Amino acid sequence: MIQLFTHGTPNGHKIAIALEELDLPYEVQIVDVFAGAGQQPDFLKISPAGKIPAIVDTDNDRAVYESNAILRYLSQKAGALWPRSDAERTQAESLLFLQASLQGPMFGQRAHFSMFAQETVPYGIARYEAQGETVDEICERLLGARAYFLSSGYSIVDISFFAWYYAAHRSGYLKEQPERLAAWFRRVNDRPAVQRGIAATPVFPIPPRKVPA
Ligand SMILES: N[C@@H](CCC(=O)N[C@@H](CS)C(=O)NCC(=O)O)C(=O)O
C-alpha cells in the first residue's frame, strides 16, 4: 500500500495519476503545505524539505520524496510506464531532469507572477511569460511527430510534463498552440486514469491571470 502525502497541485497530481495508471493501491493524506503543515516534525521525517508530494510504501517502510523520484520508484515497483530499451531509458532520464529543472520551475514562477503575487510586478510577469513560451517551444520540438515524448509510447515522462500543463491549461495556456503539444495535451487528458488521478484530491484554486489569455 502506498500512502500518498499530497495536495491538489501539479507535483501532487503527477503521483496520483501514476498510481491510477499503474493500478497500485494507495491512500491519500492531504498535507496543507500552504498553511505550514509541511513543517510538522513527523512530516519532515518523510519529506525533509517539507514539500509535497511524498510517499511511504508500507510494503517495505520506505519513504520517497521529489515527484520525479517518486514516479521512477512507482514505475519500477509496478514494472510499467518506463521504456525497455537502454537508449530510451537514457532519453527518459534526461527528460525527467528537464521537467524538474526547467518546466516545473518556470511554470511555477509564471504562475506566481501572473496569478498568485499580491503585487503586480511587470518584469516578473514578462520574464516568466516568455520563459513559459520557450518551454512550450522546447516541448513541441521534443515531441516532434510522436504521440508521446518517447517513441515507445506513453510513460511517466508524459505524466510528469502533463501535470504542469494541466494547471497551465486551467489558466488559459496551451489552448491550440503549439499544435502538436496541444494535441498531446488532449491525448493525455482524455485518459480515464489521468482524470481519476486529478480527481483524487480537491484541485487547488488558481486566481485569474493578470495578463490576457
Ligand atoms: N521539486 C519538488 C517540488 C515540490 C514542491 O515545490 N511542492 C510544492 C507544492 S507543488 C510545495 O510543497 N510547496 C510548499 C512549500 O514550498 O512550502 C518535486 O518535484 O516534488
The ligand as a Gaussian input file, in Angstrom:
#p B3LYP/6-31G(d) Opt

LIG

0 1
 N       10.958000      19.550000      -6.770000
 C        9.841000      19.180000      -5.937000
 C        8.935000      20.371000      -5.769000
 C        7.883000      20.126000      -4.723000
 C        7.114000      21.395000      -4.412000
 O        7.576000      22.521000      -4.651000
 N        5.931000      21.200000      -3.874000
 C        5.123000      22.330000      -3.534000
 C        3.671000      22.073000      -3.920000
 S        3.529000      21.680000      -5.668000
 C        5.173000      22.560000      -2.030000
 O        5.160000      21.616000      -1.260000
 N        5.221000      23.835000      -1.644000
 C        5.165000      24.211000      -0.278000
 C        6.419000      24.852000       0.214000
 O        7.332000      25.083000      -0.577000
 O        6.476000      25.113000       1.414000
 C        9.089000      17.989000      -6.564000
 O        9.138000      17.852000      -7.792000
 O        8.469000      17.217000      -5.831000

